[in-house]
């Protein structure tokens, strides 16, 4: 398809395949199909309402809503009238909302709940540009559609056609893991180039017979791009809000591929492991998992011995089908981004028959700059650069990206833009990495997260943390040791696994951080990490915390990335004890 802007695909699909099911929407206790024609008409009606309400080309429209069908409708309606969508996480604080609204100069906003409506109403006095506010819970979308019933169809279509590749589509704010959030200026062309390249690399995944269930928050660029790519490829989309709803709905929706961050793939596996243990099959499950990992590693080496092959076939009959059912039963691929997946998880999922295709990118690159295709899986890498994209390693090891998906700059921040974009269009990612002879990219850490011990050893903490999280009892881990004589770790407990451990050992959950048996179990996890590390990279001490780190608590971003500065500030006493006791 020749697309001038993001809404062209919606119109063309409605004309060419009007009855193709584009979405499935949860309606009480069943999934109901929404065709391409129905979706286009709904978007057009909402767009007419925006036009009737005075939304102009280039106006910024905020959207604060959980992951649901209406989110996608509003997003495309905003683009239809030439406006700019500004997504805000549904659980953003009042301070974050005020900052984004003020910085972007939003003139209108759509919120989901009455609580959010009250928050925006309170903030309106501080944001002079905010003129219009609608709320889904108060039938705001229906009222918006009704207000557009008298809008001239030719005027609405002319507005839609005016948007081009160079038109601003969205201001997407970064997660702020290493500083204040910045608004990335992403154009229609950025999204279209990213979606087209993604579909090209994942042609076997993004088919018109495929389906996926979005559950990541749509303000996250990873989910947003998959939304755009899926609409363009006529992949059937469903929406659910969060991991809890996802686990319940996967067996009913049965997606052919699943988009998630690494922590979600970890949690889905851990949940299956805990259920197996509760049913008395824990030992067999662990043996099956170890066999899956060994089988995948043997595939890389090109040598799957007869004994390993036989064990793998045995567990293919006894265990792996139930593991695949955890992802709905029809899932052929996982797609992972937002953080390193880690070799262990990648081998595990490939070993049970669901390869996880890892990509790498940032909000500034409209999600992926590199991506793994089903035909070129190289575990330990994040794939090769997308078609039309170039990645290079600077003299200091920093990865740099140039391509059609790289943002035009930060909103109203020329100095910040100049810091990361050079005159030739190269974007400085802030990540350190390597590129091998075949063009596969490996990310080794964030420049700002690299630890330098007192002896001068340079260490990336993420691989160590990933291996710690391999233990079912571990929810989160943060390795510390910058300027210190050795490395140490803060560890939080997985809620389900901790509850099961406490019950088995006749303890209250609150007693676990000081329990000797639990510490011994976690010491075994630390020892396993240290076995594959050099002495300077070994973890010499750890502290179990009483409370897990969460998005609601502020320690994690919405994409479940660790906010290291916040954790370090809040846990500074615990960190000091790790190096003094």
Phi and psi in degrees as a GROMACS rama.xvg file:
@    title "Ramachandran Plot"
@    xaxis  label "Phi"
@    yaxis  label "Psi"
@TYPE xy
-92.7042  109.526  UNK-2
-113.473  124.446  UNK-3
-86.1351  -29.357  UNK-4
-153.008  177.741  UNK-5
-69.1462  -25.3504  UNK-6
-85.5854  -12.1998  UNK-7
-57.7784  -40.5416  UNK-8
-61.9889  -39.1499  UNK-9
-62.079  -46.1139  UNK-10
-67.123  -45.539  UNK-11
-65.8694  -39.8259  UNK-12
-64.2836  -39.5413  UNK-13
-64.1926  -31.9448  UNK-14
-81.1143  -38.6733  UNK-15
-91.8807  -35.8518  UNK-16
-137.191  66.7719  UNK-17
-62.4115  -27.8572  UNK-18
-97.9072  2.61696  UNK-19
-66.6149  131.605  UNK-20
-71.8698  113.262  UNK-21
-92.6142  -32.1048  UNK-22
-138.93  156.274  UNK-23
-124.213  129.081  UNK-24
-115.221  132.593  UNK-25
-71.8518  120.679  UNK-26
-124.808  97.0318  UNK-27
59.8753  -90.8361  UNK-28
-122.932  18.3144  UNK-29
-149.714  162.139  UNK-30
-97.2332  124.523  UNK-31
-108.766  134.979  UNK-32
-77.2412  143.982  UNK-33
-121.537  120.645  UNK-34
-79.2748  168.212  UNK-35
-58.7372  -40.4455  UNK-36
-66.9221  -42.0834  UNK-37
-64.916  -40.2507  UNK-38
-64.1331  -47.183  UNK-39
-60.1864  -40.5626  UNK-40
-68.0128  -38.3998  UNK-41
-65.9112  -43.9681  UNK-42
-61.1404  -43.3959  UNK-43
-61.8918  -40.7047  UNK-44
-65.3777  -43.1105  UNK-45
-66.1704  -40.2263  UNK-46
-61.3604  -40.623  UNK-47
-61.0108  -38.5277  UNK-48
-64.4589  -41.9723  UNK-49
-61.7022  -41.2476  UNK-50
-63.8707  -43.4345  UNK-51
-63.7612  -31.1227  UNK-52
-85.2134  3.55122  UNK-53
91.9622  14.6371  UNK-54
-72.7283  124.896  UNK-55
-104.601  161.535  UNK-56
-56.9751  133.331  UNK-57
88.0398  -13.1312  UNK-58
-62.461  144.424  UNK-59
-95.1041  129.814  UNK-60
-120.738  116.894  UNK-61
-79.6134  147.123  UNK-62
-135.838  111.963  UNK-63
-117.741  105.961  UNK-64
-162.639  150.459  UNK-65
-74.1135  173.89  UNK-66
-73.4785  106.566  UNK-67
-153.714  165.923  UNK-68
-55.9805  -40.77  UNK-69
-62.0386  -30.3296  UNK-70
-56.2234  -49.5277  UNK-71
-65.7076  -40.2927  UNK-72
-58.1265  -48.8757  UNK-73
-65.8216  -41.3583  UNK-74
-54.7084  -50.7612  UNK-75
-70.4115  -30.9053  UNK-76
-66.3887  -39.8401  UNK-77
-61.0655  -44.5804  UNK-78
-65.5978  -33.6577  UNK-79
-58.8519  -38.6485  UNK-80
-94.1064  10.1874  UNK-81
80.1223  12.5563  UNK-82
-89.463  -179.394  UNK-83
-122.044  120.765  UNK-84
-83.8519  140.219  UNK-85
-124.87  94.0853  UNK-86
-73.6624  141.653  UNK-87
-129.65  132.781  UNK-88
-59.5101  140.985  UNK-89
-62.7757  -24.8075  UNK-90
-106.183  19.5639  UNK-91
-62.4964  146.464  UNK-92
-74.872  165.392  UNK-93
-58.7872  -39.5451  UNK-94
-63.8295  -42.3203  UNK-95
-66.1646  -42.009  UNK-96
-62.3449  -47.5632  UNK-97
-59.5482  -42.5505  UNK-98
-63.2177  -45.9309  UNK-99
-67.7066  -44.274  UNK-100
-61.7107  -43.0133  UNK-101
-68.9339  -44.9488  UNK-102
-65.4467  -41.2992  UNK-103
-84.5768  -18.0371  UNK-104
67.8492  42.5985  UNK-105
-62.0913  137.32  UNK-106
-100.507  -14.2587  UNK-107
-149.153  159.942  UNK-108
-152.129  143.989  UNK-109
-118.399  124.778  UNK-110
-117.084  169.242  UNK-111
-98.4226  -45.4556  UNK-112
-112.716  163.283  UNK-113
-65.634  -33.244  UNK-114
-63.6717  -43.1447  UNK-115
-65.6869  -37.1636  UNK-116
-61.7645  -42.2862  UNK-117
-64.8732  -39.2282  UNK-118
-62.2171  -48.0999  UNK-119
-65.0375  -38.2263  UNK-120
-61.9487  -38.2289  UNK-121
-68.7663  -37.3135  UNK-122
-77.3997  -23.5008  UNK-123
-52.7977  -32.8444  UNK-124
-64.9643  -22.8195  UNK-125
-95.3759  -8.26177  UNK-126
-122.146  94.8004  UNK-127
-62.9315  -27.9583  UNK-128
-75.1499  -20.8053  UNK-129
-77.412  107.17  UNK-130
-104.969  -32.2505  UNK-131
-127.705  140.516  UNK-132
-142.012  125.822  UNK-133
-123.448  154.766  UNK-134
-133.976  125.017  UNK-135
-60.1534  -39.0648  UNK-136
-65.5468  -23.3986  UNK-137
-103.459  29.9963  UNK-138
59.0966  31.865  UNK-139
-64.5226  -34.4063  UNK-140
-70.1241  -42.3616  UNK-141
-63.5136  -41.51  UNK-142
-64.3121  -36.9596  UNK-143
-64.4392  -43.4087  UNK-144
-61.9843  -42.8596  UNK-145
-62.7855  -36.9075  UNK-146
-67.4636  -18.4029  UNK-147
-97.158  6.53544  UNK-148
-63.4604  -26.2459  UNK-149
-100.503  5.48893  UNK-150
-68.5428  138.071  UNK-151
-66.9943  125.307  UNK-152
-62.303  -37.6585  UNK-153
-66.2213  -39.2294  UNK-154
-64.7488  -41.0951  UNK-155
-64.9224  -43.0299  UNK-156
-67.4498  -36.7773  UNK-157
-63.627  -39.4863  UNK-158
-62.3711  -42.9508  UNK-159
-62.5469  -43.0013  UNK-160
-71.4674  -18.6942  UNK-161
-68.9223  -26.158  UNK-162
-71.0426  137.671  UNK-163
-127.132  -179.076  UNK-164
-55.6205  -33.4524  UNK-165
-84.3295  -7.3606  UNK-166
-72.4536  139.311  UNK-167
-68.4591  129.034  UNK-168
-103.779  -38.3598  UNK-169
-157.704  146.349  UNK-170
-108.794  110.906  UNK-171
-111.172  122.582  UNK-172
-87.1732  137.272  UNK-173
-67.4318  163.624  UNK-174
-74.3501  -17.8841  UNK-175
73.7993  34.4199  UNK-176
-70.0973  -28.3208  UNK-177
-122.04  19.0429  UNK-178
163.296  -171.455  UNK-179
-66.5896  141.625  UNK-180
-58.4182  143.415  UNK-181
-122.538  143.958  UNK-182
-86.4741  114.651  UNK-183
-87.9999  127.09  UNK-184
-83.7683  107.493  UNK-185
-113.568  126.837  UNK-186
-92.6794  169.721  UNK-187
-57.0054  -40.2525  UNK-188
-64.5736  -37.5291  UNK-189
-58.3414  -51.1074  UNK-190
-64.4177  -43.6579  UNK-191
-64.9979  -41.7534  UNK-192
-64.7909  -44.0616  UNK-193
-62.9315  -45.7334  UNK-194
-65.101  -42.4929  UNK-195
-64.4781  -43.3759  UNK-196
-66.265  -39.7022  UNK-197
-62.2315  -44.9841  UNK-198
-65.425  -33.1646  UNK-199
-66.7285  -45.8633  UNK-200
-70.5241  -36.2325  UNK-201
-107.069  43.5401  UNK-202
-60.4592  -31.5122  UNK-203
-79.3082  -11.3555  UNK-204
-100.03  -48.5933  UNK-205
-89.5232  66.1916  UNK-206
-95.9162  166.063  UNK-207
-76.6423  -0.626722  UNK-208
-102.445  -1.3  UNK-209
-83.4915  164.774  UNK-210
-149.97  151.703  UNK-211
-148.361  152.867  UNK-212
-111.585  107.176  UNK-213
-77.5659  130.632  UNK-214
-135.493  -17.0364  UNK-215
-66.3665  150.043  UNK-216
-62.3893  133.441  UNK-217
-70.893  -16.5404  UNK-218
-63.947  -16.9387  UNK-219
-76.2252  126.362  UNK-220
-60.6422  -30.2352  UNK-221
-59.61  -51.2132  UNK-222
-67.6299  -38.3156  UNK-223
-62.5583  -42.8952  UNK-224
-67.7708  -38.3735  UNK-225
-63.9475  -36.5384  UNK-226
-57.0722  -49.7943  UNK-227
-65.4332  -43.917  UNK-228
-64.8689  -39.317  UNK-229
-67.3685  -43.5301  UNK-230
-60.7833  -41.8806  UNK-231
-65.5127  -36.0547  UNK-232
-92.9707  0.122163  UNK-233
60.2189  36.0231  UNK-234
-73.3741  136.333  UNK-235
-74.3057  124.882  UNK-236
-108.011  140.5  UNK-237
-125.623  162.232  UNK-238
-128.277  137.094  UNK-239
-141.685  154.977  UNK-240
-104.741  99.1227  UNK-241
91.0179  169.015  UNK-242
-66.9628  -35.9043  UNK-243
-60.3273  -47.341  UNK-244
-69.1969  -34.1518  UNK-245
-59.7841  -50.4767  UNK-246
-58.4953  -36.8494  UNK-247
-72.4615  -33.2524  UNK-248
-93.145  -19.7315  UNK-249
-54.5765  -43.606  UNK-250
-65.8383  -23.406  UNK-251
-88.7919  -40.6655  UNK-252
-79.4353  -38.5028  UNK-253
54.9954  64.2155  UNK-254
-67.9175  153.998  UNK-255
-87.822  -19.0166  UNK-256
-147.391  155.406  UNK-257
-128.76  129.004  UNK-258
-97.6762  126.196  UNK-259
-158.159  162.804  UNK-260
-87.6718  159.665  UNK-261
-53.0489  -38.6751  UNK-262
-61.5161  -31.879  UNK-263
-70.123  -43.3858  UNK-264
-60.2117  -37.303  UNK-265
-64.181  -45.6207  UNK-266
-67.4676  -38.3471  UNK-267
-62.8048  -41.63  UNK-268
-66.5824  -46.9335  UNK-269
-60.7742  -38.2574  UNK-270
-63.0918  -42.2429  UNK-271
-63.998  -38.9797  UNK-272
-64.1848  -41.1133  UNK-273
-67.4026  -38.2069  UNK-274
-66.8654  -38.1185  UNK-275
-63.8106  -41.9926  UNK-276
-64.1587  -40.5383  UNK-277
-64.6428  -29.624  UNK-278
-87.7719  3.89659  UNK-279
84.6219  13.0102  UNK-280
-114.293  23.4503  UNK-281
-60.9873  -43.0032  UNK-282
-65.5334  -43.2512  UNK-283
-63.7575  -38.136  UNK-284
-63.0395  -44.3382  UNK-285
-65.6711  -37.8743  UNK-286
-64.2767  -40.8219  UNK-287
-64.6797  -39.542  UNK-288
-64.665  -45.5375  UNK-289
-61.6048  -37.816  UNK-290
-66.7705  -40.5044  UNK-291
-60.8666  -43.4396  UNK-292
-65.2029  -44.8554  UNK-293
-63.5182  -39.3356  UNK-294
-63.1759  -44.7617  UNK-295
-64.7578  -41.7093  UNK-296
-62.6192  -38.3772  UNK-297
-65.995  -33.8814  UNK-298
-60.5039  -40.2293  UNK-299
-63.2243  -35.8237  UNK-300
-83.4412  -9.6176  UNK-301
74.7949  16.6115  UNK-302
-138.545  95.7655  UNK-303
-102.148  106.277  UNK-304
-68.1779  161.961  UNK-305
-63.1201  -36.3472  UNK-306
-67.7682  -45.9167  UNK-307
-63.6791  -40.5755  UNK-308
-62.8312  -39.7396  UNK-309
-66.6042  -43.004  UNK-310
-62.7757  -40.8281  UNK-311
-63.4525  -41.8592  UNK-312
-63.8839  -37.679  UNK-313
-61.3426  -48.9179  UNK-314
-73.1143  -21.3224  UNK-315
-64.601  -29.9501  UNK-316
-83.3154  -35.145  UNK-317
-97.4554  -32.4673  UNK-318
-126.631  -47.9528  UNK-319
-60.7156  -35.8421  UNK-320
-58.6817  -39.422  UNK-321
-69.0365  -32.7473  UNK-322
-65.7705  -41.2948  UNK-323
-66.7744  -30.2396  UNK-324
-64.1289  -26.1012  UNK-325
-57.8925  -30.3146  UNK-326
-100.164  15.4723  UNK-327
108.053  -18.3219  UNK-328
95.1397  -20.7277  UNK-329
-115.563  3.69676  UNK-330
-72.9824  121.961  UNK-331
-98.2698  -27.0921  UNK-332
-143.734  150.499  UNK-333
-108.082  152.148  UNK-334
-124.875  122.971  UNK-335
-120.855  139.563  UNK-336
-160.347  179.255  UNK-337
93.422  -23.0974  UNK-338
-168.403  162.615  UNK-339
-63.7197  135.568  UNK-340
-74.7774  -40.5068  UNK-341
92.824  141.748  UNK-342
-61.2748  -40.5229  UNK-343
-59.9966  -50.0655  UNK-344
-64.8598  -40.3396  UNK-345
-61.5358  -44.955  UNK-346
-67.2282  -39.2629  UNK-347
-59.0891  -52.0863  UNK-348
-68.5081  -38.269  UNK-349
-65.105  -36.1456  UNK-350
-66.0672  -26.4071  UNK-351
-94.0187  0.540661  UNK-352
102.575  11.9905  UNK-353
-128.021  86.2637  UNK-354
-61.2198  136.619  UNK-355
-101.904  118.712  UNK-356
-91.9437  114.644  UNK-357
-96.4014  141.343  UNK-358
-128.318  171.977  UNK-359
-141.651  135.643  UNK-360
177.902  -175.797  UNK-361
-138.376  173.51  UNK-362
-56.7658  -39.0909  UNK-363
-64.6026  -20.4822  UNK-364
-106.875  22.5133  UNK-365
50.8628  47.8408  UNK-366
80.7982  -125.75  UNK-367
-68.7558  134.97  UNK-368
-105.561  -27.9105  UNK-369
-129.074  157.602  UNK-370
-158.441  144.612  UNK-371
-91.2043  129.95  UNK-372
-95.0864  157.713  UNK-373
-57.5773  -27.9685  UNK-374
-87.2134  -11.684  UNK-375
-132.296  51.6728  UNK-376
-76.1466  124.387  UNK-377
-132.354  93.9439  UNK-378
-63.1971  135.455  UNK-379
104.983  -15.2075  UNK-380
-111.051  171.256  UNK-381
-109.976  26.6298  UNK-382
87.0254  -165.036  UNK-383
-109.577  161.228  UNK-384
-57.5225  143.525  UNK-385
-62.5991  155.989  UNK-386
-53.9146  131.427  UNK-387
85.5605  -1.59791  UNK-388
-112.025  140.86  UNK-389
-120.557  134.942  UNK-390
-122.99  135.119  UNK-391
-136.794  164.091  UNK-392
-107.989  123.18  UNK-393
-73.0188  171.664  UNK-394
-61.5883  -26.7054  UNK-395
-93.7713  9.4365  UNK-396
91.9528  -3.41253  UNK-397
-75.2247  136.747  UNK-398
-76.9538  135.477  UNK-399
-125.201  142.133  UNK-400
-127.012  138.468  UNK-401
-136.222  132.284  UNK-402
175.727  175.002  UNK-403
-70.4245  -11.6546  UNK-404
-94.0678  -3.66203  UNK-405
-72.4432  133.705  UNK-406
-54.6831  160.139  UNK-407
-81.5449  -11.8913  UNK-408
145.645  176.093  UNK-409
-83.5583  144.693  UNK-410
-63.347  122.94  UNK-411
52.1826  36.0354  UNK-412
-142.617  71.573  UNK-413
-63.7801  -34.1674  UNK-414
-67.2598  -44.4972  UNK-415
-63.1177  -38.0789  UNK-416
-62.9445  -44.2783  UNK-417
-63.6951  -26.2411  UNK-418
-68.4335  -29.9641  UNK-419
-114.517  -18.0655  UNK-420
-117.222  120.956  UNK-421
-89.2751  170.466  UNK-422
-59.7846  -21.8925  UNK-423
-90.5167  4.77669  UNK-424
89.6103  8.33034  UNK-425
-80.8851  128.63  UNK-426
-99.1314  127.848  UNK-427
-85.0768  114.634  UNK-428
-77.7415  -25.4118  UNK-429
83.4913  -0.64195  UNK-430
-103.765  148.525  UNK-431
-102.001  138.787  UNK-432
-163.232  -173.064  UNK-433
-138.977  156.061  UNK-434
-129.487  125.457  UNK-435
-86.8028  -176.953  UNK-436
-66.1493  -21.8198  UNK-437
-93.926  2.61079  UNK-438
88.3241  6.78683  UNK-439
-78.1209  136.337  UNK-440
-99.4512  137.549  UNK-441
-124.613  125.171  UNK-442
-95.6049  126.405  UNK-443
-105.566  -11.3049  UNK-444
159.176  172.851  UNK-445
-88.9178  138.719  UNK-446
-56.1512  -40.7148  UNK-447
-80.1841  -7.57057  UNK-448
-108.159  -1.68178  UNK-449
-65.1158  134.482  UNK-450
-97.984  137.935  UNK-451
-120.772  110.19  UNK-452
-71.9564  172.355  UNK-453
-60.61  -26.3972  UNK-454
-85.5992  -1.36353  UNK-455
92.5625  3.62734  UNK-456
-71.6136  128.042  UNK-457
-94.2376  123.271  UNK-458
-134.621  134.776  UNK-459
-93.0391  123.073  UNK-460
-76.104  -22.6848  UNK-461
-60.7711  -44.5329  UNK-462
-60.7905  -36.8711  UNK-463
-66.7514  -42.1915  UNK-464
-65.0459  -38.9666  UNK-465
-61.3308  -41.9342  UNK-466
-70.2732  -32.4471  UNK-467
-64.5659  -41.0559  UNK-468
-69.257  -7.87699  UNK-469
-65.3607  -23.9481  UNK-470
-77.4491  134.718  UNK-471
-63.1802  -24.5588  UNK-472
-76.715  -17.947  UNK-473
-92.7523  123.489  UNK-474
-89.9921  -56.5909  UNK-475
-133.954  155.61  UNK-476
-146.813  142.65  UNK-477
-132.526  118.611  UNK-478
-85.9412  132.05  UNK-479
-124.322  162.224  UNK-480
152.439  13.4897  UNK-481
-64.6017  119.603  UNK-482
75.3549  8.33833  UNK-483
-103.244  166.454  UNK-484
-75.5312  -17.4467  UNK-485
-156.216  174.399  UNK-486
-94.6974  149.082  UNK-487
-141.306  172.556  UNK-488
-142.289  141.819  UNK-489
-97.4273  134.657  UNK-490
-128.987  135.168  UNK-491
-113.394  156.363  UNK-492
-97.1588  142.152  UNK-493
-68.6113  130.24  UNK-494
-60.3327  -49.9771  UNK-495
-66.498  -45.7074  UNK-496
-65.2888  -38.0344  UNK-497
-65.6559  -40.7372  UNK-498
-63.0864  -41.922  UNK-499
-65.9626  -40.9367  UNK-500
-62.4052  -45.5246  UNK-501
-60.9038  -42.9278  UNK-502
-65.1131  -42.4287  UNK-503
-64.5639  -32.4524  UNK-504
-103.806  11.8964  UNK-505
57.2132  47.4054  UNK-506
-126.356  159.624  UNK-507
-83.594  148.48  UNK-508
-57.2193  -36.077  UNK-509
-65.7168  -18.2463  UNK-510
-83.0029  -13.3424  UNK-511
-62.9062  -41.7347  UNK-512
-55.5042  -28.4578  UNK-513
-103.084  5.50827  UNK-514
-77.5668  127.983  UNK-515
-64.1637  -39.4907  UNK-516
-65.2635  -40.3138  UNK-517
-66.9652  -41.1493  UNK-518
-62.0976  -37.288  UNK-519
-65.1926  -39.2638  UNK-520
-64.0107  -43.4197  UNK-521
-69.8611  -30.748  UNK-522
-61.9071  -34.8957  UNK-523
-64.8286  -35.0729  UNK-524
-66.6149  -41.8848  UNK-525
-63.9712  -42.1126  UNK-526
-61.2864  -39.0375  UNK-527
-63.9415  -38.4188  UNK-528
-64.9483  -43.648  UNK-529
-68.091  -24.7597  UNK-530
-59.6563  -33.6547  UNK-531
-102.566  14.0389  UNK-532
-116.272  154.859  UNK-533
-73.0521  164.229  UNK-534
-54.5836  -39.0899  UNK-535
-69.5726  -23.0024  UNK-536
-97.6122  4.95859  UNK-537
-79.6496  143.342  UNK-538
-87.7177  118.325  UNK-539
-95.736  -18.9944  UNK-540
-151.73  155.502  UNK-541
-149.184  157.724  UNK-542
-130.375  128.846  UNK-543
-90.6484  124.844  UNK-544
-90.9911  156.181  UNK-545
-77.6277  -24.3568  UNK-546
-127.326  140.805  UNK-547
-73.3574  156.53  UNK-548
-87.4663  135.444  UNK-549
-136.702  166.615  UNK-550
-65.7905  -43.1766  UNK-551
-63.2225  -34.346  UNK-552
-77.7341  -10.4272  UNK-553
93.0612  -3.79663  UNK-554
-83.2815  -20.9648  UNK-555
-118.264  149.888  UNK-556
-79.9865  175.722  UNK-557
-63.7569  -23.5797  UNK-558
-94.3716  16.0109  UNK-559
67.525  24.0864  UNK-560
-81.5162  147.319  UNK-561
-78.3107  129.241  UNK-562
-89.4294  88.9658  UNK-563
-61.8438  -38.6224  UNK-564
-65.0801  -38.6759  UNK-565
-68.4341  -44.9924  UNK-566
-61.8521  -44.6565  UNK-567
-61.2719  -37.4423  UNK-568
-71.3562  -43.6769  UNK-569
-73.7499  -32.1953  UNK-570
-106.542  27.1193  UNK-571
-62.8589  -32.4352  UNK-572
-66.781  -44.8134  UNK-573
-62.5143  -39.0292  UNK-574
-64.4443  -43.4802  UNK-575
-61.5146  -39.3618  UNK-576
-64.3555  -31.1132  UNK-577
-62.8351  -23.7013  UNK-578
-110.805  1.6701  UNK-579
-121.602  -22.2238  UNK-580
